[in-house]
Structure formats: C-alpha cells, structure tokens
C-alpha cells in the first residue's frame, strides 16, 4: 500500500513526511499545528474533521499538517511522541505547545489562542 493511500489528505490539512518535515514545518513563516497520527487510531479519526475545520478557519494564520507515525517514525521519535493523536504547535522552527488526545473544536481553538 502506498503512503498516499494510508493517510487521507484533505484540501486544508496536508501530509508531511520525515523528509519534508523541516521544509513544511520548521521553515514555515506561520505557526504550524502538526497532527502526529496513525491509521489504526480511532481518536485520530475523530479529530480529523476538527483539524480540517480549524485549518480552513485559520488559513493564513495557522498551517495544519499531519504526519503518519507508522510511515515516518523518525520525526515522531525526535519529538518524543508516544501517544496518538499528539498535536504539536511549531513556531519559528521550535515546538511551543503540545496536546495529547482528541478534543472538540471549541476547546482546541481555546488551547491554540495563545500561540496563533
């Protein structure tokens, strides 16, 4: 199975890999919310529509990407990600916030208010 088939990519949430992480996340001009996810993870599937909505609403202010930890384990290991979903916000190439677990959109937006 190809990587593109394993993780669904939406219009507003793009997939990154170990190879593209630095360019897409660390070198971004805007804060980036990284969804460390896995295809076997039910809470990851639950939060996917929330992340899509946040990505659309915050377009231009916040970039939302997902990284499949099974397909690209090096980045997850580098940042100590052990639970899925882990949501990590990067600003200016550095992680500034980390959240574990699915949450409703309103709560996620509240948690992001200090970093966006």
C-alpha positions as CSV (number, residue, x, y, z in Angstrom):
1,X,0.0,0.0,0.0
2,X,1.4,3.4,-0.9
3,X,1.8,6.1,1.7
4,X,-0.8,8.3,-0.1
5,X,-3.4,5.6,0.3
6,X,-2.7,5.1,4.0
7,X,-3.5,8.6,5.2
8,X,-6.2,10.7,3.7
9,X,-5.1,14.1,2.7
10,X,-7.7,16.9,2.7
11,X,-7.7,20.2,1.0
12,X,-6.7,22.2,4.1
13,X,-4.7,19.6,6.0
14,X,-1.6,18.3,4.2
15,X,0.5,15.3,4.9
16,X,4.2,15.7,5.7
17,X,6.9,13.0,6.0
18,X,10.3,12.7,7.7
19,X,11.8,14.1,4.5
20,X,9.5,17.1,4.2
21,X,9.1,18.0,7.8
22,X,11.9,20.5,8.0
23,X,10.7,22.4,4.9
24,X,7.0,22.3,5.6
25,X,7.0,22.8,9.4
26,X,10.3,24.1,10.7
27,X,10.9,26.7,8.0
28,X,7.2,27.9,7.8
29,X,6.5,31.6,8.1
30,X,3.3,30.9,10.1
31,X,2.8,28.7,13.1
32,X,2.2,25.0,12.2
33,X,-0.1,22.6,14.0
34,X,1.3,19.1,13.5
35,X,-1.1,16.2,14.0
36,X,1.0,13.1,14.8
37,X,-1.4,10.4,13.7
38,X,-1.8,6.7,12.8
39,X,-4.3,5.0,10.6
40,X,-5.2,2.5,13.3
41,X,-6.0,5.2,15.9
42,X,-9.8,5.8,16.5
43,X,-9.3,9.2,18.3
44,X,-7.2,10.3,15.3
45,X,-10.1,9.7,13.0
46,X,-12.4,11.5,15.5
47,X,-10.2,14.7,15.5
48,X,-9.6,14.8,11.7
49,X,-12.8,16.8,10.9
50,X,-12.0,19.2,13.7
51,X,-8.5,19.8,12.3
52,X,-9.9,20.3,8.8
53,X,-12.3,23.0,10.2
54,X,-9.6,24.7,12.1
55,X,-7.3,24.6,9.1
56,X,-10.0,26.3,7.0
57,X,-10.9,28.9,9.6
58,X,-7.3,29.8,10.4
59,X,-5.9,29.7,6.8
60,X,-3.1,32.2,6.5
61,X,-2.6,32.4,10.3
62,X,-2.0,28.7,11.1
63,X,-0.9,25.8,8.9
64,X,-2.2,22.3,9.8
65,X,-0.3,19.2,8.7
66,X,-0.4,15.5,9.6
67,X,2.4,13.0,10.0
68,X,1.8,9.3,10.0
69,X,3.9,8.0,12.8
70,X,4.0,4.4,11.4
71,X,5.2,5.5,7.9
72,X,7.5,8.2,9.3
73,X,8.7,7.3,12.8
74,X,11.9,9.4,12.9
75,X,10.2,12.7,13.4
76,X,7.8,11.4,16.0
77,X,10.7,9.8,17.9
78,X,12.8,13.1,17.7
79,X,10.0,15.0,19.4
80,X,9.1,12.2,22.0
81,X,5.7,11.5,20.6
82,X,4.4,8.3,22.2
83,X,0.6,8.7,22.1
84,X,-1.8,9.3,19.2
85,X,-3.1,11.8,18.4
86,X,-0.4,14.2,19.6
87,X,-0.9,17.8,18.4
88,X,2.2,19.9,18.5
89,X,2.4,23.6,17.5
90,X,5.7,24.8,16.0
91,X,6.6,28.5,15.7
92,X,9.9,29.7,14.2
93,X,11.1,26.1,14.0
94,X,10.6,25.3,17.6
95,X,7.8,23.3,19.4
96,X,5.8,25.8,21.6
97,X,2.8,23.7,22.6
98,X,1.9,20.0,22.8
99,X,-1.5,18.4,23.4
100,X,-2.4,14.7,23.5
101,X,-5.8,13.3,22.6
102,X,-8.8,14.2,20.6
103,X,-10.8,17.3,21.6
104,X,-13.8,19.3,20.3
105,X,-13.1,22.3,18.0
106,X,-14.0,24.9,20.6
107,X,-11.6,23.5,23.2
108,X,-8.8,23.2,20.6
109,X,-9.3,26.8,19.5
110,X,-9.1,27.9,23.1
111,X,-5.9,26.0,23.6
112,X,-4.4,27.5,20.4
113,X,-5.4,31.1,21.2
114,X,-2.1,31.9,22.9
115,X,0.1,30.6,20.0
116,X,-1.8,31.7,16.9
